[in-house]
Amino acid sequence: YVLQERMNLLDYALQNYDDGLLFFYFSSTDLQSHMFWWDCDAPHPVRSREAAKYYFGCLQNLYVRMDGVVGDLLKRYGDAAHIMIMSDHGFSNFARQFNLNTWLRDNGYLGSPDSASIMERGFDWSKSRAFGLGINSLYLNLRGRERYGVVEPGREREGLLDELAARLVAVRDRDGRQVIRAVHRADKVYGGSAMRYAPDLIIGYSRDFRASWKTVLGDMSDEVMLDNPSAWGADHCMDASEVPGVLFSNRPIAAPQPSLVDLAPSILAGFGLDIPPDMTGRNIF
């Protein structure tokens, strides 16, 4: 029903289109992938092997249907319009969860051993140098920024960021697999006036791994590594290199390795509009 509603909305948008940019979003490939994606024979968190295979087949059928939408658009408008099909990410199985706050606690970076949640009143921030909140975010308890900050800006901050990044990418699961593919410093990969809201480190998980459900809320569990017990058996909150998106165009893409941030300046250039000097990205066509 959700997909059919979107199909109807697309038809309406096309029938009422006059000129300019028409952007349309289909959510079903994302929504259904979270629940149905499972592209291996490893045990699914909640389904039998046969059921996991069946529902993954349903997802593949969805992609066939979406391919038909693209084909219809190209047939009707391909000679007159520049058509771009893109996703902002791919997908991966999510079988194992990593509790960042438990790891920080066990390694002496966060609170006291009996702390259950960084959101609790009375949490001992005087013993906390870093904490996790959100899916991929690690923050330092930085003096002058956090209310009870203890990490000094400058040399102490720099050293702690390097130390945490090195130790996190060294984490291995019970079978020896690397849990975290890469750790990115926000001040190295982002810029702009909103940097004060960014985390200090962005945790890029390997395929099959993701931040635990409790990590997202600032909670801790007894163990660092746990199975994912949810029907939400796939995700894309891994390192960007593990779940890259796609871009298809009916006009040649001139730039090698286009990025998501290139789309806005490319669209502006297509309409003959100036690209603002503070906009990240380039025209890829």
Secondary structure as GFF3:
##gff-version 3
##sequence-region A 1 285
A	DSSP	alpha_helix	2	15	.	.	.	ID=ss1
A	DSSP	alpha_helix	28	36	.	.	.	ID=ss2
A	DSSP	alpha_helix	49	77	.	.	.	ID=ss3
A	DSSP	beta_strand	84	86	.	.	.	ID=ss4
A	DSSP	beta_strand	92	98	.	.	.	ID=ss5
A	DSSP	alpha_helix	100	106	.	.	.	ID=ss6
A	DSSP	three_ten_helix	125	127	.	.	.	ID=ss7
A	DSSP	beta_strand	130	132	.	.	.	ID=ss8
A	DSSP	beta_strand	137	140	.	.	.	ID=ss9
A	DSSP	alpha_helix	155	169	.	.	.	ID=ss10
A	DSSP	beta_strand	180	185	.	.	.	ID=ss11
A	DSSP	alpha_helix	186	189	.	.	.	ID=ss12
A	DSSP	three_ten_helix	195	197	.	.	.	ID=ss13
A	DSSP	beta_strand	201	205	.	.	.	ID=ss14
A	DSSP	beta_strand	208	211	.	.	.	ID=ss15
A	DSSP	alpha_helix	213	216	.	.	.	ID=ss16
A	DSSP	beta_strand	225	227	.	.	.	ID=ss17
A	DSSP	beta_strand	234	235	.	.	.	ID=ss18
A	DSSP	beta_strand	247	249	.	.	.	ID=ss19
A	DSSP	three_ten_helix	260	262	.	.	.	ID=ss20
A	DSSP	alpha_helix	263	270	.	.	.	ID=ss21
###
